[in-house]
Amino acid sequence: MGKKVTVVGAGFYGSTTAQRLAEYDVFDTVVITDIVEGKPAGLALDLNQSRAIEGFETKVVGATTGPNGEGYEAIEGSDVVVITAGLPRKPGMSRMDLLETNAKIVRQVAENVAKYAPNAVVIVVSNPLDEMTALAQIATQFPKNRVLGQAGMLDTARFSNFVAEALSVPVASVRTLTLGSHGDTMVPVPSQSTVNGKPLRDAMPAGQIEELVVKTRNGGAEVVALLKTGSAYYAPSAAAARMAKAVAEDSGEVMPVCAWVDGEYGISGVYLGVEAQIGAEGVKRVVETDLDADELASLKEAAEAVRAKQNDITSM
C-alpha cells in the first residue's frame, strides 16, 4: 500500500477506471479529477460509500481542476496517472477528428502532471491514442519509457471476444494479439493467436479470420454507433486499470501497449502498438514477437502512418 494513482477525467471512462482501481485494493489512494465543478468529489463520495460492501480500503479523492492548473495539487506524488481527459467520439467521427481539440486538453494536463507528479508513470487513453501518447511525452518531458498508451490491450480483448463468440468457446481459451496503431492501421496478428493452445488458423478459415480482423479494427466505432452518445468505456477502462495495476505491483507482465519503439522490428523513433513488459518504471522493455512476413510489413506500414501524424502534433 502507500501507492497513489490519479485518473484525469471523470466521464464514463475515467469514473469506471477509478472504480476498478479502487476495487483492486492495491493503491492507498485513487484521485479522480475533472473540470466540472463538484463532479469528481461526488463520484469519490459515492465510491467511498461502496467500500464497506465491496470490501476494499483504498480511499477515493475527488478534485475539480481549472484551466490554469488550479486543483492539480491533489495529484501530488502520484505513482501512476491515467489521462482520460478529452472529448469522446460521436457517431461518424474518426479518432483523428478529435486531434486538435484533444491535443490542447492533453498538453495542459500533461504539463500539470509534470509539475505535481514528476515521478509518475503516465498512461494515456485520450484519442487519437498514438498521437496523444507522443504529445504527452513531449509535454511532460518524461523519459519515454514512463509514458505509454492504452490500445493494444483493448483491441486484443475485442479480437479475443469475437473469436470466442464465433467458435462458441470460452473466452479464456482464446489468445489473440493486435499491434500497430489504434485505428485504421491496427495490425491483428493471427500467426500468434491460438484457441485451446492450437493455432487460430487451424480453428477457422482465413476468410473468417479476416472478417474478425475487420470487426476488431472497427470495434470502437461499432460501440459508438450503437450508443449514439459517447464511446466505449467498460472494456477500455479494464485495459487501462490492468496496466496501472502492473505498474503499481512492478509485475513485469507482458502486455500489448503503445510504447516507444527504438530499433525493435527494424523500426525506430515512434510510439507504436507493441508488446512490452510493464513495471514500476513503465515500459521495462519492448518484447519482439515472431511475426510472419505480411504481419511485419503491416507493422512497418503502421509505424510510418503513425510517425507522420506524430510529427504533426509536435507543433501543437
N, C-alpha and C positions, 0 to 999 in steps of 0.2 A: 504494500500500500504506500501512500505518500505521493503517488503519481497524480498528475493533473492533466486533463485533456480539455481542449476548447473546441466547440463546434460553432463556427461563424455562420449565422443564418438560421432563423427559426421557422422556416417554412416546413412543408411536409417532410422534405428530405432531411433537413437539419434536426428537426424535433424527433424524428424516428431514429436517426443516428444517435442522438443524445440518449434516448431511451435504451437503445441496445447497449451502448457503452456503460450506462449506469447499471443495467441489469447483469452485465458481466461481473461486476463487483471486483474488478482488478485495479480500479482507479480510486483514489481518495476523493477526488473532486471532478465533476463534469461541469464546465462552464458553457452556457449557451448564450450567444449574443445576437442582437438584431437591431435594425434601425427603427422598428416600430415600437413606440413607447409602451412599456409595460408588458409586451407580449412574452419576451424571454423570462421575466420574473413570474408571470402567470404559469407558464409551462413548467418552470422549475418547482413552483409550489405544488402543482399537480403531480409531477413526477416524484417529488419527495414524499408525498402522501401515499404513494404506491409502495414505498419501501417495506412497510410492515406486512404487506400482502405478499409481495414477491420475494421478500427475504434478502434484500441487499442493503449495504451500509453506505455505498457511495453517495455523497452529498451533491445535489444539483444546485447550481447557482445561475441566476439569470441576470444579464446586464444589457441595458439599452446603450447603443453606441451612436455617436454623432458624426457628421461629415468631416469634422476637424480633429478626429481622434478621441473625442470625449467618450468616456466609459471603458476604453480599452485597457485601463489599469486592472480590470477584473481578470484579464487573461495572463497577468504577470506570472512568469515562471512555468508556464505550461510546457509539458514534455512533448505533447503532440497537439497540433492544431489542424482541424479538418475544415477546409474552406468550401462551404456550400453556397455562399452568397452569390447572387446574380439572378437574372430573370430566367424562368424555365421556358421551354419551348411551347409554342402554341401550334395547333394543327396546321400543317402545310409549311411550317418553318423548318429549316435545316439547322443543325448545330452552328454552322458558320454564320447564319443570320444574326446570331447573338454576339458576334465577335466584338464589335466596337463598344456596345453598351456594357457588356460584362468585363471587358478589358479595364475600363475605368474603375469599376467596382473592385475587381480583384487586385489591381495595383494599389488602391487605397488601403484595402485590408492587409495586403502583404507588407506594406510599409509599417503599419501599426504592429503587425506580428513581429517584425524585425526589431522594433523599438521595445516591446514589452516582453517578448518571449524569444530572446536571441539564441537560445539553445534548442529550440523546438524542432521536431521533425514535422514538416508540413505535407499534408495530404490534400491535394486539390481535386475537387469533383465538379467545379463550375464548368459549363460548356462555352465554347468548344474546347474539349478537355485537353488535348495535346498542346494547343496554343496557350491556354490559361496556365498550364503547368510550367511551361517555359517562361511565361510572363512573371509568375510568382517567384521563380528563382532569380530572375533579373531584378525584381523589385526588392526582394529580401537581401540579395547578395549572399545568401547562404551557400555553403558547399552543395554541389549538385546532388550528392547522394542523400541530402537531407530534405530535398523537395521531390515529391513523386506524385503521380496522378492515379486516380482510381478509374479503370476502364476495363482492363483485361479480365479482372475477377468477375465483373458483371456480365461481360459478353460471353465468357466461358460458361458461366452459370446458365445463361439463356440457351446456349448451344446444347449443354448437357440436358437441360429440361426438355428441349424439343426432341432430342434423340430418344430420351426415356419415354416420352409420350408416343412417339412414332412406333416404337418397338414394344410398348406396353411392358416395360421392365422397371424395377425400382431405380429411382434417380441415383441412389448410392452406388449402383453397379456400373454407372457410366462415368468415364473420364474423357473430357474433351479439352481443347486448348484453342484460344484465339490470341493472335499477336497483331502487330501493326498499329493502325490508328483506331480511335473510337469514332467511327464514321464510315465514309464510303470506301476507304482503303483498309478496312478491317481485314485481317488475314486469319480465318479459321484454319486449323491445322489437322486435317483428317488423318494424316500419317501418324500422329501422336495420340490419336483418340481411340479408346477401347470400350468394349461392352463386356462385362464379366472377364476382363483381362485379355479378351481377344480383339484383334483389330476391327475397328468400326467398318472398314471396307469389306470385311467378311460377313458383317451383320446386315448390311443393306447395300443396294446397288448405288453406283456412282451418281446416277441422276437424282436419286432421293437425297443423298448426302448434299449435293449441290443445292437442292431446294431448301434444305435446312440451313445451309450456309447463308443463303439469301435472306431467309426468315430471321436468322440471328443478326445479320447486318441491319435489318430493318426493325429489330426488336423494340427499340425505344420509340420509334415513330408509330409503331402499331399501338403501343400503350397510349401515346399522346392522342392519337386519332380517336381511340375509344373513350378516353377520359374527357376530352374536349376542353377541359380547363386544367392546366398543369401537366406534369410529366411523371414518369415512374419514380417511386421512392422506396418501396419495400425492399426490392432486390438490390437497388443501388446502395441503400443505407446499410444493408447487411454486409456488402462488399467493403465499404469504407470502414465500418466498425471492426471487421476482422483484420484489416490492415493496421488500424490503430492498436488493436489488441496485440498483434505480433510485435509492434514497436515497443509497447509497454512491457511485454514479457521477454523481450530480446530473444524471440523464439527461434530465429533462423529459418522460419518456414519459407518455402519457395512458392511464390505467387505470381501470376501474370499481372503486371502493373505497367504504368507509364513511367519509364526511368531513363536517365541519361545514358546513352549508348556511346561508347568510345573505343571502337575497334572490333567489338563483337559482331559476328556475322559479316565482317568486312564493312561495317557501317560506323561512321564516326560523327560526333558533334551534333546530336539531335536527341530530343525527347521522343521516345517511341515505345509502343507496347511490346514488352518482352517479359520473360520470366526472370524473377530476381529473388535473391534471398533477403528477407526483411528482418531487421533487428533494431536495437536501440538507436543506432546511428542512421536509421532509414534503410537505404539500399546497401547491404554489405557487399554484394557482387551481383552482376548480371550473369544469369545462367544460360549458356548457349544450349539450345535444344537441337537434336538432329532433325533437319528439315529435308524434304525432297526438293528436287531442283525447281519445280514450279512454285512451291511454298517460299523458298528462299528468294526467288525472283520477285514474287509478290511483296515480300517483306522489304526488299530493297526499293521497290517502286513506292511502297507506302512511306518509307523513310524520306524519299525525295519530295513527295507531295506534302508531307508534314513539315519538312525543312523549309520549303518555300513559304508556307503560311507562318511558321515560327519566325522567319526573318521579317515578315510584315509587322509582327507585333512588337518588335524591338523598338519601333519608333512611336509606339502608342503611349 
